[in-house]
Amino acid sequence: MNKITALALSFCCISGSLVAADAPAAAETAPAAAATKPARPTLELGMTGEQIVEIVGKPNRVKKIKQDGLDAEVWYYTFDKPVNRRQVATSTRDVPYFDPLFDRMKMMKEMVFSQETTYLEETTELLMINGMLAQSKRYRQLRKDRID
């Protein structure tokens, strides 16, 4: 087993699930009308770094992998998409009010709300070995931000 295969295999084991490239069988079963549309560029194994940058742009972060005689990097692309906004009760505060029944000032509790936004954060990792795409993986997670 050469170093490139060993590195790709270890990346697969560490990273968990991989993103499968479009299967050729799926392209064969596509309707004829879809074939007339211009093809949307997709990432394929063996693409150079320049081709990838042309399609999706520069990565948000690059992590170098150090191994003897091997030039490898992991490119990270992160995209956020807001999926939900809502008002959330975050605390209470005392508010003075005049009670006409007892003819005096009193305090009552009032809810304080903040806006909470839920984002779907999608991260794509590309394993680049010797300047070419060797593996990829994608994962998603929800993230909540609150404006107080």
C-alpha positions in Angstrom: 0.0 0.0 0.0 1.6 3.3 -1.0 1.5 6.5 1.1 -1.3 8.2 -0.9 -3.6 5.2 -0.5 -2.8 4.9 3.2 -3.5 8.6 3.7 -6.8 8.5 1.8 -7.8 5.4 3.8 -6.9 7.0 7.1 -8.9 10.1 6.2 -11.9 8.0 5.4 -11.7 6.2 8.7 -11.2 9.4 10.7 -13.8 11.4 8.9 -16.7 9.0 9.0 -19.2 9.2 6.2 -18.2 10.3 2.8 -20.0 12.2 0.1 -20.6 10.0 -2.8 -20.0 11.5 -6.3 -22.8 11.4 -8.7 -23.2 7.8 -9.8 -23.0 7.1 -13.6 -26.2 5.0 -13.3 -28.2 8.0 -12.1 -27.1 10.1 -15.1 -28.2 7.3 -17.5 -31.7 7.2 -16.0 -32.2 11.0 -16.2 -35.0 12.1 -18.5 -34.1 13.4 -21.9 -35.3 16.9 -21.1 -32.8 17.2 -18.3 -30.0 16.4 -20.7 -30.7 19.6 -22.7 -30.1 21.8 -19.7 -26.6 23.1 -19.2 -24.8 20.9 -16.7 -24.1 22.2 -13.3 -20.4 21.8 -12.5 -19.7 19.2 -9.8 -16.6 18.1 -8.0 -15.1 14.8 -9.0 -12.2 12.9 -7.7 -8.9 13.7 -9.5 -9.8 17.4 -10.1 -7.0 19.9 -9.6 -7.1 22.6 -7.0 -7.4 25.3 -9.6 -10.5 23.6 -11.1 -12.1 23.4 -7.7 -11.4 27.0 -6.9 -13.0 28.0 -10.3 -16.2 26.1 -9.4 -16.7 26.8 -5.7 -14.1 29.5 -4.8 -11.4 29.6 -2.3 -11.8 27.5 0.9 -12.7 29.1 4.2 -9.9 27.3 5.9 -7.0 25.0 4.9 -5.3 22.5 7.2 -1.9 21.0 6.1 -1.3 17.3 6.7 2.3 16.5 7.5 3.5 13.1 6.4 6.9 12.0 4.9 7.2 12.9 1.2 3.5 13.7 0.8 1.9 17.0 0.0 -1.6 16.9 1.5 -4.2 19.4 2.7 -7.8 19.4 3.9 -9.9 22.2 2.4 -12.9 23.3 4.5 -15.9 25.0 3.0 -18.7 26.2 5.4 -22.1 27.5 4.3 -24.8 28.9 6.7 -28.5 29.0 5.8 -31.1 30.5 8.2 -34.0 28.1 8.6 -36.0 29.5 11.5 -36.4 32.8 13.4 -38.5 33.1 16.6 -38.9 35.1 19.8 -37.7 33.3 22.9 -38.4 34.3 26.5 -35.0 34.8 28.0 -35.7 36.4 31.4 -38.1 38.5 33.4 -37.9 42.0 34.8 -39.9 44.0 37.4 -42.0 46.7 36.0 -43.8 49.3 38.2 -47.5 49.9 37.8 -50.1 51.8 39.7 -52.8 49.7 41.4 -55.9 51.8 41.6 -57.7 49.4 43.9 -55.1 49.9 46.7 -54.1 53.4 45.5 -50.3 52.7 45.4 -47.4 51.6 43.2 -46.6 47.9 42.8 -44.2 45.8 40.9 -45.1 43.0 38.4 -43.1 40.6 36.4 -42.8 41.0 32.7 -41.2 38.6 30.2 -38.2 39.7 28.2 -37.9 38.2 24.7 -34.9 37.9 22.4 -34.7 36.9 18.8 -33.3 33.4 18.2 -32.2 32.4 14.7 -31.5 28.7 13.8 -29.0 28.1 11.0 -28.3 24.9 9.1 -24.5 24.9 8.9 -23.1 22.7 6.2 -19.4 21.9 6.1 -17.6 20.2 3.2 -14.1 18.8 3.6 -11.9 18.1 0.6 -8.8 16.0 1.0 -6.2 17.3 -1.5 -3.2 15.1 -2.2 -0.5 16.4 -4.4 -2.9 19.2 -5.6 -5.7 16.9 -6.6 -9.0 15.9 -5.0 -8.7 12.5 -3.4 -11.7 12.3 -1.0 -14.6 14.5 0.2 -17.1 14.5 3.0 -20.0 16.6 4.0 -21.8 17.0 7.3 -24.6 19.3 8.6 -25.5 20.6 12.0 -27.9 23.1 13.5 -26.6 26.2 15.2 -28.7 28.7 17.2 -27.7 32.3 17.6 -29.5 34.7 20.0 -29.6 38.4 19.8 -30.1 39.8 23.3 
